[in-house]
Amino acid sequence: MNLFWGLSWVKGESMRAAQNTSIDYFYESDVGLRVIVQFDELMRSQPSIEELVLCAAIVSRSVAGFHDNQRGLIIRRHPDGRTFRELPSDEQYRRCARAVGDRRGVTVWIEHASSQPSLVESMTLERFAAIADLLLNAGWSTASMRTSLVRTLLDEQCPESVRVDAASELGLSRLSKVRVIAASQMQVRELNRGSHFQSTTAASWQAKVGSTFAIIVPENSWAAPDVENARSGTSAVVTIANIPRAWRVASGLLRLTSNDARGYGGAKHILEDDFGAASILPMLVTSNVTDIADVAAIDEACAELPWVAETLCAVADSTSVRHAATSLYVHHSTLVSRLKQLESALGYSITTPQGKFRLQFALLLRRLTRETSD
C-alpha cells in the first residue's frame, strides 16, 4: 500500500466509523476531528514508533502503549513525555488493546479506556493501530525499532532480561562488549587512538535521548561527533548488563567537555579510560556549585580581566609555568606577573601541587555549571 494513499484510507475509515454512530458522532465530532488532525500533522514528519505512541498519549490524555511481543519491545508514553519500558500492572489495558494489522503479537492500547471505549477513544485506538501498521509497512520500522531498542538498552529501570532481548534484536549477545557515547550532536566519525583503539567499520547503534545523542559502538572502536564544536563523553568497555551505568558515566563526561568557546577549558572529547576515577564526579555533583567559594572566585576574576580564563586553564593543564607560558604565547615573566594577580584574587597559590589540584577541581566544578549549548 502506498504510504500517502494509506493515510487517506485511514482517514476515510475513521470518518466513516464515526459517522455510523450518528448522534454520538455529532456530540463528539469536534474532539474526533482534532484526533484526526493531530495524527495527520504527526505523519508529515515521518515519526518513529515512540513519537506515534506519544501522540496517542497526548490525544487521549492518558498513558498509551505499543508492544511487540516477538521482539520483547515495550513502549509506553505518558502525555508529559515520560517513557516506560514495562507492561502496566493493571491487566485492564488488555481489554481495549488493538492488534496492529495482521502482525502476530503486536498491539497498541490506551490505558484509561474502558472495556467499552467511547467514540473518541475508539477513533484514537483505530488510528493509532492503523498508522503503526503503516509505519511498519513503509520501511520505517528498522530505524524506529533500532532507536527504541537502543533506548531500552540505556534504561536502568528496564529489567535486565528485557535489555538482553533488545540487545539480541540488535545483533548483540549478553557477553558482547561495547562503549557508550553521549554526544552533543550526531554525525559520528570513528577515530584511531593507536594500538589500543583500532579504527573499525563495524556498525554503531544510535538514538536521541532528550537533547543528547546516545551511540553504542563495539569495544575496539572509539567514535566522536564529526561536527564542528560537537562534544562527547565515552564510557569504558562494558557488557550489555552495565550499559545503563555506562550511559550515566558518558552523559556525565559530556557535561565536563568544552569547546572552550567561552573560556571553560577542557577537552571536546573525554574518554573514561583517560579520566579514571574522576569520571564519577558529574554523577556526584547534582546541585548548583556556583556558591562554592573557589568557583565564585574564578567567576569574579574572569569577569574582571579577559585573560584570566585561558591563563587558569593553561596553568591547570601544564607541567610547569614555563610550559604554560609557551602554550599561551606570552613571555615567562609576563605569566609570572599574571600569576601573582591571580593568586591574590583566588586566595591561594596555583603553582604548588596542592594549589594546582585545588584549581583543577574548581575548574571541573565550574564546567559542570556552564550552559551545555557552548
Number of C-alpha atoms within 10 A of each C-alpha: 9 9 13 12 10 16 19 12 13 20 17 12 16 21 17 11 15 22 14 10 12 11 11 14 18 13 12 14 18 11 15 23 15 13 22 18 13 15 20 16 10 14 17 9 9 12 16 22 23 20 17 24 29 25 24 30 24 19 21 20 15 18 25 29 30 28 22 17 12 11 16 17 22 24 23 25 25 19 18 12 16 10 21 18 23 17 15 14 7 8 9 14 20 15 14 21 21 19 21 23 16 8 11 11 13 22 23 28 28 29 23 16 21 13 12 10 16 13 19 22 22 20 21 25 24 21 22 26 26 23 23 25 21 21 21 18 14 14 10 15 17 13 14 19 21 18 20 23 28 24 23 27 25 25 20 18 12 17 14 16 12 19 27 20 21 25 21 15 18 15 9 17 15 14 11 16 19 24 27 32 33 31 28 24 20 21 11 16 12 17 16 14 12 8 7 9 13 14 17 16 8 10 10 16 15 22 20 18 13 8 10 17 19 29 23 25 23 21 18 16 23 25 26 24 24 15 13 8 15 21 27 30 29 31 28 20 21 19 16 23 21 16 23 21 16 25 25 22 25 29 25 24 30 27 23 30 25 25 17 16 9 11 18 22 24 19 16 18 22 24 21 20 12 11 13 10 9 12 22 16 17 21 12 9 13 10 8 11 16 17 9 12 12 20 21 16 18 21 15 13 17 17 12 9 9 11 14 21 20 18 22 24 20 21 24 24 16 15 11 13 18 17 15 22 20 15 15 17 10 12 12 16 12 10 20 14 10 15 20 13 14 20 14 10 13 19 11 16 17 21 17 10 10 12 15 19 14 17 24 18 17 19 22 21 21 22 21 24 17 15 8 15 8 15
